[in-house]
Amino acid sequence: MGITWLIEMYEAYLDDSGTNTQSAIAIAGCYVSTEAGWRKFTKEWDQARDEEGFDVFHMAEFLAPRDQGHEPWCNWDDAKRDRVYRRLAGIINDNKRIGIGVAVPKSVYNSVPQRIRDHYGNEHYTFAVRMCLMQISEWRAKSLISLPMQYIFDWETPGSPKHAEISAMMSNVHERLRPLFGLDAGGFSFQRRQFSKPLQAADILAWQMNRYIPRIYPQGEINFDALHAGFRILRKDQEMNIGYFSESNMQAWINRILGYEEKYGVIY
């Protein structure tokens, strides 16, 4: 079934932001499309890369101060930066099916009982990824999608805490639940963004969320029209689910877990 598999499968690309020790909020950014959609994306991305003169797009370097010397970005004027960003954002919007992002304030997740963290992830990013997967399963159900899905994570060194927890989480999904995520016939891997170009799109989304979420936490969503242009172009008229865990909705999530445990037994 090789040709049918390639045409009909879905692929989700996930990247992180804010996982360094200096950041107060950990973020997982994710884009989902069909394999054919990502092939078209890669062709258009490579064309833009060749015409605009860059290699691997990394949002933090793209917008870093020029005196940091990140080439070629430090040699571009503001007009070219804006034009290239809008071109890349358009390629993302035209080829993705849905964007998903989850932000987890670290201090909020640190208050979760340890036995629950042992099950759902000690790493803040692992928890954010798990919540992205829950949104993907809901989107698949709503969209009546039952086709297999591959999950591609930005490269992590084998043996690192993030690599170990994500690998364990993806490998240990219960057999009955695997079809909800497309994992009954799909799988997961860690790849490098210079070779898996959609990871560069996920990097843009994660970076924009890292910039945006601290402005609204913990008050809540601000006026959509007040968003800065870089994030607004990714959201305007686009299917996207963005969420963050305030203290109140984290406690509501914990309460659901405790209610489940009262009915079915303690989670280990």
Contacts in CASP RR format, 6 or more apart in sequence:
PFRMAT RR
TARGET T0000
AUTHOR 0000-0000-0000
METHOD contacts of the structure
MODEL  1
MGITWLIEMYEAYLDDSGTNTQSAIAIAGCYVSTEAGWRKFTKEWDQARD
EEGFDVFHMAEFLAPRDQGHEPWCNWDDAKRDRVYRRLAGIINDNKRIGI
GVAVPKSVYNSVPQRIRDHYGNEHYTFAVRMCLMQISEWRAKSLISLPMQ
YIFDWETPGSPKHAEISAMMSNVHERLRPLFGLDAGGFSFQRRQFSKPLQ
AADILAWQMNRYIPRIYPQGEINFDALHAGFRILRKDQEMNIGYFSESNM
QAWINRILGYEEKYGVIY
5 148 0 8 1.000
6 35 0 8 1.000
6 36 0 8 1.000
7 34 0 8 1.000
7 35 0 8 1.000
7 36 0 8 1.000
8 34 0 8 1.000
8 35 0 8 1.000
8 147 0 8 1.000
9 34 0 8 1.000
9 35 0 8 1.000
9 147 0 8 1.000
9 148 0 8 1.000
9 149 0 8 1.000
9 150 0 8 1.000
9 186 0 8 1.000
10 32 0 8 1.000
10 33 0 8 1.000
10 34 0 8 1.000
10 35 0 8 1.000
10 97 0 8 1.000
10 145 0 8 1.000
10 147 0 8 1.000
10 148 0 8 1.000
10 149 0 8 1.000
10 150 0 8 1.000
10 182 0 8 1.000
11 32 0 8 1.000
11 33 0 8 1.000
11 34 0 8 1.000
11 35 0 8 1.000
11 38 0 8 1.000
11 149 0 8 1.000
11 150 0 8 1.000
11 151 0 8 1.000
11 152 0 8 1.000
11 198 0 8 1.000
12 30 0 8 1.000
12 31 0 8 1.000
12 32 0 8 1.000
12 136 0 8 1.000
12 149 0 8 1.000
12 150 0 8 1.000
12 151 0 8 1.000
12 152 0 8 1.000
13 30 0 8 1.000
13 31 0 8 1.000
13 32 0 8 1.000
13 38 0 8 1.000
13 152 0 8 1.000
13 196 0 8 1.000
13 198 0 8 1.000
13 199 0 8 1.000
13 201 0 8 1.000
13 202 0 8 1.000
14 28 0 8 1.000
14 29 0 8 1.000
14 30 0 8 1.000
14 129 0 8 1.000
14 132 0 8 1.000
14 151 0 8 1.000
14 152 0 8 1.000
14 153 0 8 1.000
14 154 0 8 1.000
14 202 0 8 1.000
15 28 0 8 1.000
15 29 0 8 1.000
15 30 0 8 1.000
15 153 0 8 1.000
15 154 0 8 1.000
15 193 0 8 1.000
15 199 0 8 1.000
15 202 0 8 1.000
15 203 0 8 1.000
15 205 0 8 1.000
15 206 0 8 1.000
16 26 0 8 1.000
16 27 0 8 1.000
16 28 0 8 1.000
16 29 0 8 1.000
16 125 0 8 1.000
16 128 0 8 1.000
16 154 0 8 1.000
16 162 0 8 1.000
16 206 0 8 1.000
17 23 0 8 1.000
17 26 0 8 1.000
17 27 0 8 1.000
17 29 0 8 1.000
17 203 0 8 1.000
17 206 0 8 1.000
17 207 0 8 1.000
17 209 0 8 1.000
17 210 0 8 1.000
18 25 0 8 1.000
18 26 0 8 1.000
18 27 0 8 1.000
18 210 0 8 1.000
19 26 0 8 1.000
19 123 0 8 1.000
19 124 0 8 1.000
19 125 0 8 1.000
19 162 0 8 1.000
23 106 0 8 1.000
23 210 0 8 1.000
24 105 0 8 1.000
24 106 0 8 1.000
24 107 0 8 1.000
24 214 0 8 1.000
25 103 0 8 1.000
25 104 0 8 1.000
25 105 0 8 1.000
25 106 0 8 1.000
25 210 0 8 1.000
25 213 0 8 1.000
25 214 0 8 1.000
25 217 0 8 1.000
25 244 0 8 1.000
26 103 0 8 1.000
26 104 0 8 1.000
26 106 0 8 1.000
26 109 0 8 1.000
26 124 0 8 1.000
26 125 0 8 1.000
26 127 0 8 1.000
26 128 0 8 1.000
27 101 0 8 1.000
27 102 0 8 1.000
27 103 0 8 1.000
27 104 0 8 1.000
27 128 0 8 1.000
27 206 0 8 1.000
27 209 0 8 1.000
27 210 0 8 1.000
27 213 0 8 1.000
28 101 0 8 1.000
28 102 0 8 1.000
28 125 0 8 1.000
28 128 0 8 1.000
28 129 0 8 1.000
28 131 0 8 1.000
28 132 0 8 1.000
28 206 0 8 1.000
29 99 0 8 1.000
29 100 0 8 1.000
29 101 0 8 1.000
29 102 0 8 1.000
29 132 0 8 1.000
29 202 0 8 1.000
29 205 0 8 1.000
29 206 0 8 1.000
29 209 0 8 1.000
30 99 0 8 1.000
30 100 0 8 1.000
30 101 0 8 1.000
30 132 0 8 1.000
30 136 0 8 1.000
30 202 0 8 1.000
30 205 0 8 1.000
31 92 0 8 1.000
31 96 0 8 1.000
31 98 0 8 1.000
31 99 0 8 1.000
31 100 0 8 1.000
31 198 0 8 1.000
31 201 0 8 1.000
31 202 0 8 1.000
31 205 0 8 1.000
32 96 0 8 1.000
32 97 0 8 1.000
32 98 0 8 1.000
32 99 0 8 1.000
32 100 0 8 1.000
32 136 0 8 1.000
32 139 0 8 1.000
32 149 0 8 1.000
33 41 0 8 1.000
33 95 0 8 1.000
33 96 0 8 1.000
33 97 0 8 1.000
33 198 0 8 1.000
34 97 0 8 1.000
37 95 0 8 1.000
38 95 0 8 1.000
38 198 0 8 1.000
40 95 0 8 1.000
41 91 0 8 1.000
41 92 0 8 1.000
41 94 0 8 1.000
41 95 0 8 1.000
41 96 0 8 1.000
41 197 0 8 1.000
41 198 0 8 1.000
41 201 0 8 1.000
42 197 0 8 1.000
42 198 0 8 1.000
44 91 0 8 1.000
44 94 0 8 1.000
44 95 0 8 1.000
45 88 0 8 1.000
45 91 0 8 1.000
45 197 0 8 1.000
45 200 0 8 1.000
46 197 0 8 1.000
48 84 0 8 1.000
48 87 0 8 1.000
48 88 0 8 1.000
48 91 0 8 1.000
49 55 0 8 1.000
49 57 0 8 1.000
52 80 0 8 1.000
52 84 0 8 1.000
52 87 0 8 1.000
53 72 0 8 1.000
54 72 0 8 1.000
54 73 0 8 1.000
54 84 0 8 1.000
55 194 0 8 1.000
56 193 0 8 1.000
56 194 0 8 1.000
56 200 0 8 1.000
57 88 0 8 1.000
57 200 0 8 1.000
57 203 0 8 1.000
57 204 0 8 1.000
58 193 0 8 1.000
58 200 0 8 1.000
58 203 0 8 1.000
59 203 0 8 1.000
59 204 0 8 1.000
59 207 0 8 1.000
59 208 0 8 1.000
60 207 0 8 1.000
61 68 0 8 1.000
61 70 0 8 1.000
61 73 0 8 1.000
62 70 0 8 1.000
62 73 0 8 1.000
62 81 0 8 1.000
62 85 0 8 1.000
63 73 0 8 1.000
63 81 0 8 1.000
64 70 0 8 1.000
64 73 0 8 1.000
64 74 0 8 1.000
66 73 0 8 1.000
66 74 0 8 1.000
67 74 0 8 1.000
68 74 0 8 1.000
73 81 0 8 1.000
76 84 0 8 1.000
85 230 0 8 1.000
86 233 0 8 1.000
88 201 0 8 1.000
88 204 0 8 1.000
89 204 0 8 1.000
89 230 0 8 1.000
89 233 0 8 1.000
89 234 0 8 1.000
90 233 0 8 1.000
91 201 0 8 1.000
92 201 0 8 1.000
92 204 0 8 1.000
92 234 0 8 1.000
93 233 0 8 1.000
93 234 0 8 1.000
93 238 0 8 1.000
96 201 0 8 1.000
97 239 0 8 1.000
98 139 0 8 1.000
98 239 0 8 1.000
98 240 0 8 1.000
98 241 0 8 1.000
99 205 0 8 1.000
99 238 0 8 1.000
99 239 0 8 1.000
99 240 0 8 1.000
99 241 0 8 1.000
100 132 0 8 1.000
100 135 0 8 1.000
100 136 0 8 1.000
100 139 0 8 1.000
100 240 0 8 1.000
100 241 0 8 1.000
100 242 0 8 1.000
101 128 0 8 1.000
101 132 0 8 1.000
101 135 0 8 1.000
101 205 0 8 1.000
101 206 0 8 1.000
101 209 0 8 1.000
101 240 0 8 1.000
101 241 0 8 1.000
101 242 0 8 1.000
101 243 0 8 1.000
102 128 0 8 1.000
102 129 0 8 1.000
102 131 0 8 1.000
102 132 0 8 1.000
102 135 0 8 1.000
102 243 0 8 1.000
102 244 0 8 1.000
102 245 0 8 1.000
103 128 0 8 1.000
103 209 0 8 1.000
103 210 0 8 1.000
103 213 0 8 1.000
103 217 0 8 1.000
103 243 0 8 1.000
103 244 0 8 1.000
103 245 0 8 1.000
104 124 0 8 1.000
104 125 0 8 1.000
104 127 0 8 1.000
104 128 0 8 1.000
104 131 0 8 1.000
104 244 0 8 1.000
104 245 0 8 1.000
105 217 0 8 1.000
105 218 0 8 1.000
105 244 0 8 1.000
105 245 0 8 1.000
105 246 0 8 1.000
106 124 0 8 1.000
108 245 0 8 1.000
108 246 0 8 1.000
108 247 0 8 1.000
108 250 0 8 1.000
109 117 0 8 1.000
109 124 0 8 1.000
109 127 0 8 1.000
109 245 0 8 1.000
109 250 0 8 1.000
111 247 0 8 1.000
111 250 0 8 1.000
112 120 0 8 1.000
112 250 0 8 1.000
112 254 0 8 1.000
113 254 0 8 1.000
115 266 0 8 1.000
115 267 0 8 1.000
115 268 0 8 1.000
116 254 0 8 1.000
116 257 0 8 1.000
116 267 0 8 1.000
117 127 0 8 1.000
118 268 0 8 1.000
119 267 0 8 1.000
119 268 0 8 1.000
120 126 0 8 1.000
120 127 0 8 1.000
120 130 0 8 1.000
121 127 0 8 1.000
121 130 0 8 1.000
121 165 0 8 1.000
121 169 0 8 1.000
122 161 0 8 1.000
122 165 0 8 1.000
123 161 0 8 1.000
123 162 0 8 1.000
123 165 0 8 1.000
125 162 0 8 1.000
125 166 0 8 1.000
126 162 0 8 1.000
126 165 0 8 1.000
126 166 0 8 1.000
126 169 0 8 1.000
129 153 0 8 1.000
129 166 0 8 1.000
129 169 0 8 1.000
130 169 0 8 1.000
131 245 0 8 1.000
133 151 0 8 1.000
133 181 0 8 1.000
135 241 0 8 1.000
136 149 0 8 1.000
136 181 0 8 1.000
137 180 0 8 1.000
137 181 0 8 1.000
139 145 0 8 1.000
139 241 0 8 1.000
140 146 0 8 1.000
140 149 0 8 1.000
140 180 0 8 1.000
140 181 0 8 1.000
140 182 0 8 1.000
141 180 0 8 1.000
146 179 0 8 1.000
146 182 0 8 1.000
147 182 0 8 1.000
148 182 0 8 1.000
148 183 0 8 1.000
148 184 0 8 1.000
148 185 0 8 1.000
148 186 0 8 1.000
148 187 0 8 1.000
149 181 0 8 1.000
149 182 0 8 1.000
149 183 0 8 1.000
149 186 0 8 1.000
149 187 0 8 1.000
150 186 0 8 1.000
150 187 0 8 1.000
150 188 0 8 1.000
150 189 0 8 1.000
151 170 0 8 1.000
151 181 0 8 1.000
151 183 0 8 1.000
151 187 0 8 1.000
151 188 0 8 1.000
151 189 0 8 1.000
152 188 0 8 1.000
152 189 0 8 1.000
152 190 0 8 1.000
152 191 0 8 1.000
152 196 0 8 1.000
152 198 0 8 1.000
152 199 0 8 1.000
153 166 0 8 1.000
153 188 0 8 1.000
153 189 0 8 1.000
153 190 0 8 1.000
153 191 0 8 1.000
154 190 0 8 1.000
154 191 0 8 1.000
154 192 0 8 1.000
154 193 0 8 1.000
154 199 0 8 1.000
154 202 0 8 1.000
154 203 0 8 1.000
155 190 0 8 1.000
155 191 0 8 1.000
155 192 0 8 1.000
155 193 0 8 1.000
156 162 0 8 1.000
156 163 0 8 1.000
156 166 0 8 1.000
156 190 0 8 1.000
157 163 0 8 1.000
158 190 0 8 1.000
163 190 0 8 1.000
166 188 0 8 1.000
167 188 0 8 1.000
170 183 0 8 1.000
170 187 0 8 1.000
170 188 0 8 1.000
173 181 0 8 1.000
173 183 0 8 1.000
178 184 0 8 1.000
191 199 0 8 1.000
192 199 0 8 1.000
193 199 0 8 1.000
193 200 0 8 1.000
193 203 0 8 1.000
204 234 0 8 1.000
205 234 0 8 1.000
208 230 0 8 1.000
208 231 0 8 1.000
208 234 0 8 1.000
209 231 0 8 1.000
209 242 0 8 1.000
211 228 0 8 1.000
211 231 0 8 1.000
212 227 0 8 1.000
212 228 0 8 1.000
212 231 0 8 1.000
213 244 0 8 1.000
215 222 0 8 1.000
216 222 0 8 1.000
216 244 0 8 1.000
217 244 0 8 1.000
217 246 0 8 1.000
218 246 0 8 1.000
218 247 0 8 1.000
220 246 0 8 1.000
224 232 0 8 1.000
224 235 0 8 1.000
224 236 0 8 1.000
225 232 0 8 1.000
227 235 0 8 1.000
234 240 0 8 1.000
235 242 0 8 1.000
245 253 0 8 1.000
257 267 0 8 1.000
260 267 0 8 1.000
261 267 0 8 1.000
END
